[in-house]
Amino acid sequence: MEILNAYDLTGSLRDAGELAGCSHHTVKHYVERRAAGGEMDQAAQRPMLIDEYLPKVEEWVERSKGKVRADVAHEKLLALGYTGSGRTTRRAVAKVKQSYRSGHVRVHRPWITEPGMWLQYDYGDGPVVDGVKTVLFVAWLAWSRFRVVLPLRDKTMPSVFAALDVTFRRLGGVPTYVLTDNEKTVTVEHIAGIPVRNPQLVAFAEHYSVTVHTCVPADPASKGGTESSVKISKADLVPKDTNLLEAYGSFAELETACEAFCEKVNTRPHRITKRPPVEMLAEERARLHPVAMTPHTVAFGTTRQVPANTPMVTFESGQYSVPHQLLGATVWVRTHGVGADEQVVIVHVGEDGPLEVARHARATPGTPQIHEDHFPPQPEGPLDRRPRAKNAAESDFLDLGEGARLWLVEAAAAGTPRMRVKMTEALALAKLFDPVEVDWALGHAAVHGRFAEADLSSILDHHARQPGAGEHRASEDSSLTQGTSAWARLGQQSATDTDHHGEVIA
């Protein structure tokens, strides 16, 4: 560099001497000559030993992308016959590096977005709650600067997609594009620089009519405003010495803190727009498209099939009950919260949309989480059994009603002989008499222990010879359905009971 140019650039004799490779006294001489209007010496820049080696230095700087060390370059120059000092080499390398950087600097163009176009989201390390590390999901609507911060247990697909669904609903609409990082939930790999999308993300995006784009790998500048949003969120929400926050006692406390943070940052004027984001969101909402009526099922969690005979599903080595009406159905399982507050949430999507059907505490292997109301009513006593037909004859008998069922249970318990023959006789009587009356007689026989050969026909005959006594007639106010109040007196002898000869038993 010419001496006077170096001086004009730096304004310092010594700095100019450093750049021009001469003494500061020489610089002073030239500056004074110029000031006095004298002619300048044409030899303002003296040839230096390193001049002939500069092309090689430029080659090394270019090859290393501006990262070659001066001491390494000096050693290489010595091997080529260079006899100058290491100081001169350092100056030459620094000069070439500066020139390289000026020619390769990335010029950033301001990102000016339209309303309703872009939403960005990213993650930050959340606080530790009950010994478990959490994740902060941070979403940022680019035009209005409206922020949504949600605490997550992890960055799995159900957690992230559920957070996006909550974000869309909190915004009151869905933008055209979503920009995020290259997480496995979004991009499974890159081929020739092209990101290959996760198929489940594609289905999710189609459900909400949104297009997902990803940032350039290892390029923080392409993330826009989420980088600073994450930093601010962590500074305000994660306990540090700088914010004097205490540890969170539960995941619910962290959720409340996130809501309070969003309320604070969205209601105060933004440093760029000078307007509160919540005010700008009211304008931007008109450019957002509607949110899908029901969330995408991936947001509900991991798919599980309920077995056909047991209302239990397995999730992460634990077993959880679901209502028995869902036998054979598909449900979605996910976790919510961390530590002591962690819960397992089970959702079923029916004709009326998604519905939470169960919520359990964490189960451990071998210790399932069961809600008793998820199972049908059980008979009293562990050994009590309800009759279930195994063939057509048994089915026809049990179809007579509750009286037939009670007779079968009680007759079996009493060790009644020829039960199948007596059941056939009861079916025959049901063809001759009103089946409702036969069912009533069977119940009456069961209550009073009448299981002999002719007991059923005797009860029917006696009942028929008593006009109006115990007679069942269908009307608008009553049906012929057999009641059970008399069967509750099982074992209690009535004063009006008769034997099979029609005589009153004392």
Secondary structure in CASP SS format (residue, H / E / C, confidence):
PFRMAT SS
TARGET T0000
AUTHOR 0000-0000-0000
METHOD secondary structure of the structure
MODEL  1
M C 1.00
E C 1.00
I H 1.00
L H 1.00
N H 1.00
A H 1.00
Y H 1.00
D H 1.00
L H 1.00
T H 1.00
G C 1.00
S C 1.00
L H 1.00
R H 1.00
D H 1.00
A H 1.00
G H 1.00
E H 1.00
L H 1.00
A H 1.00
G C 1.00
C C 1.00
S C 1.00
H H 1.00
H H 1.00
T H 1.00
V H 1.00
K H 1.00
H H 1.00
Y H 1.00
V H 1.00
E H 1.00
R H 1.00
R H 1.00
A H 1.00
A C 1.00
G C 1.00
G C 1.00
E C 1.00
M C 1.00
D C 1.00
Q C 1.00
A C 1.00
A C 1.00
Q C 1.00
R C 1.00
P C 1.00
M C 1.00
L C 1.00
I C 1.00
D H 1.00
E H 1.00
Y H 1.00
L H 1.00
P H 1.00
K H 1.00
V H 1.00
E H 1.00
E H 1.00
W H 1.00
V H 1.00
E H 1.00
R H 1.00
S C 1.00
K C 1.00
G C 1.00
K C 1.00
V C 1.00
R C 1.00
A H 1.00
D H 1.00
V H 1.00
A H 1.00
H H 1.00
E H 1.00
K H 1.00
L H 1.00
L H 1.00
A H 1.00
L C 1.00
G C 1.00
Y C 1.00
T C 1.00
G C 1.00
S C 1.00
G H 1.00
R H 1.00
T H 1.00
T H 1.00
R H 1.00
R H 1.00
A H 1.00
V H 1.00
A H 1.00
K H 1.00
V H 1.00
K H 1.00
Q H 1.00
S H 1.00
Y H 1.00
R H 1.00
S H 1.00
G H 1.00
H H 1.00
V C 1.00
R C 1.00
V C 1.00
H C 1.00
R C 1.00
P C 1.00
W C 1.00
I C 1.00
T C 1.00
E C 1.00
P C 1.00
G C 1.00
M C 1.00
W E 1.00
L E 1.00
Q E 1.00
Y E 1.00
D E 1.00
Y E 1.00
G E 1.00
D E 1.00
G E 1.00
P E 1.00
V E 1.00
V E 1.00
D C 1.00
G C 1.00
V E 1.00
K E 1.00
T E 1.00
V E 1.00
L E 1.00
F E 1.00
V E 1.00
A E 1.00
W E 1.00
L E 1.00
A C 1.00
W C 1.00
S C 1.00
R C 1.00
F C 1.00
R E 1.00
V E 1.00
V E 1.00
L E 1.00
P E 1.00
L E 1.00
R C 1.00
D C 1.00
K C 1.00
T C 1.00
M H 1.00
P H 1.00
S H 1.00
V H 1.00
F H 1.00
A H 1.00
A H 1.00
L H 1.00
D H 1.00
V H 1.00
T H 1.00
F H 1.00
R H 1.00
R H 1.00
L H 1.00
G C 1.00
G C 1.00
V E 1.00
P C 1.00
T C 1.00
Y E 1.00
V E 1.00
L E 1.00
T E 1.00
D C 1.00
N C 1.00
E C 1.00
K C 1.00
T C 1.00
V C 1.00
T E 1.00
V E 1.00
E E 1.00
H E 1.00
I E 1.00
A C 1.00
G C 1.00
I E 1.00
P E 1.00
V E 1.00
R E 1.00
N C 1.00
P H 1.00
Q H 1.00
L H 1.00
V H 1.00
A H 1.00
F H 1.00
A H 1.00
E H 1.00
H H 1.00
Y H 1.00
S C 1.00
V C 1.00
T E 1.00
V E 1.00
H E 1.00
T E 1.00
C C 1.00
V C 1.00
P C 1.00
A C 1.00
D C 1.00
P H 1.00
A H 1.00
S H 1.00
K H 1.00
G C 1.00
G C 1.00
T H 1.00
E H 1.00
S H 1.00
S H 1.00
V H 1.00
K H 1.00
I H 1.00
S H 1.00
K H 1.00
A H 1.00
D H 1.00
L H 1.00
V C 1.00
P C 1.00
K C 1.00
D C 1.00
T C 1.00
N C 1.00
L C 1.00
L C 1.00
E C 1.00
A C 1.00
Y C 1.00
G C 1.00
S C 1.00
F H 1.00
A H 1.00
E H 1.00
L H 1.00
E H 1.00
T H 1.00
A H 1.00
C H 1.00
E H 1.00
A H 1.00
F H 1.00
C H 1.00
E H 1.00
K H 1.00
V H 1.00
N H 1.00
T H 1.00
R C 1.00
P C 1.00
H C 1.00
R C 1.00
I C 1.00
T C 1.00
K C 1.00
R C 1.00
P C 1.00
P H 1.00
V H 1.00
E H 1.00
M H 1.00
L H 1.00
A H 1.00
E H 1.00
E H 1.00
R H 1.00
A H 1.00
R H 1.00
L C 1.00
H E 1.00
P C 1.00
V C 1.00
A C 1.00
M C 1.00
T C 1.00
P C 1.00
H C 1.00
T H 1.00
V H 1.00
A H 1.00
F H 1.00
G C 1.00
T E 1.00
T E 1.00
R E 1.00
Q E 1.00
V C 1.00
P C 1.00
A C 1.00
N C 1.00
T C 1.00
P C 1.00
M E 1.00
V E 1.00
T E 1.00
F E 1.00
E C 1.00
S C 1.00
G E 1.00
Q E 1.00
Y E 1.00
S E 1.00
V C 1.00
P C 1.00
H H 1.00
Q H 1.00
L H 1.00
L C 1.00
G C 1.00
A C 1.00
T E 1.00
V E 1.00
W E 1.00
V E 1.00
R E 1.00
T E 1.00
H E 1.00
G C 1.00
V C 1.00
G H 1.00
A H 1.00
D H 1.00
E C 1.00
Q E 1.00
V E 1.00
V E 1.00
I E 1.00
V E 1.00
H E 1.00
V E 1.00
G E 1.00
E C 1.00
D C 1.00
G E 1.00
P E 1.00
L E 1.00
E E 1.00
V E 1.00
A E 1.00
R E 1.00
H E 1.00
A E 1.00
R C 1.00
A C 1.00
T E 1.00
P C 1.00
G C 1.00
T E 1.00
P C 1.00
Q E 1.00
I C 1.00
H C 1.00
E H 1.00
D H 1.00
H H 1.00
F C 1.00
P C 1.00
P C 1.00
Q C 1.00
P C 1.00
E C 1.00
G C 1.00
P C 1.00
L C 1.00
D C 1.00
R C 1.00
R C 1.00
P C 1.00
R C 1.00
A C 1.00
K C 1.00
N C 1.00
A H 1.00
A H 1.00
E H 1.00
S H 1.00
D H 1.00
F H 1.00
L H 1.00
D C 1.00
L C 1.00
G C 1.00
E H 1.00
G H 1.00
A H 1.00
R H 1.00
L H 1.00
W H 1.00
L H 1.00
V H 1.00
E H 1.00
A H 1.00
A H 1.00
A H 1.00
A C 1.00
G C 1.00
T C 1.00
P C 1.00
R C 1.00
M H 1.00
R H 1.00
V H 1.00
K H 1.00
M H 1.00
T H 1.00
E H 1.00
A H 1.00
L H 1.00
A H 1.00
L H 1.00
A H 1.00
K H 1.00
L H 1.00
F C 1.00
D C 1.00
P H 1.00
V H 1.00
E H 1.00
V H 1.00
D H 1.00
W H 1.00
A H 1.00
L H 1.00
G H 1.00
H H 1.00
A H 1.00
A H 1.00
V H 1.00
H H 1.00
G C 1.00
R C 1.00
F C 1.00
A C 1.00
E C 1.00
A C 1.00
D H 1.00
L H 1.00
S H 1.00
S H 1.00
I H 1.00
L H 1.00
D H 1.00
H H 1.00
H H 1.00
A H 1.00
R C 1.00
Q C 1.00
P C 1.00
G C 1.00
A C 1.00
G C 1.00
E C 1.00
H C 1.00
R C 1.00
A C 1.00
S C 1.00
E C 1.00
D C 1.00
S C 1.00
S C 1.00
L C 1.00
T C 1.00
Q C 1.00
G C 1.00
T C 1.00
S C 1.00
A H 1.00
W H 1.00
A H 1.00
R H 1.00
L C 1.00
G C 1.00
Q C 1.00
Q C 1.00
S C 1.00
A C 1.00
T C 1.00
D C 1.00
T E 1.00
D C 1.00
H C 1.00
H C 1.00
G C 1.00
E C 1.00
V E 1.00
I C 1.00
A C 1.00
END
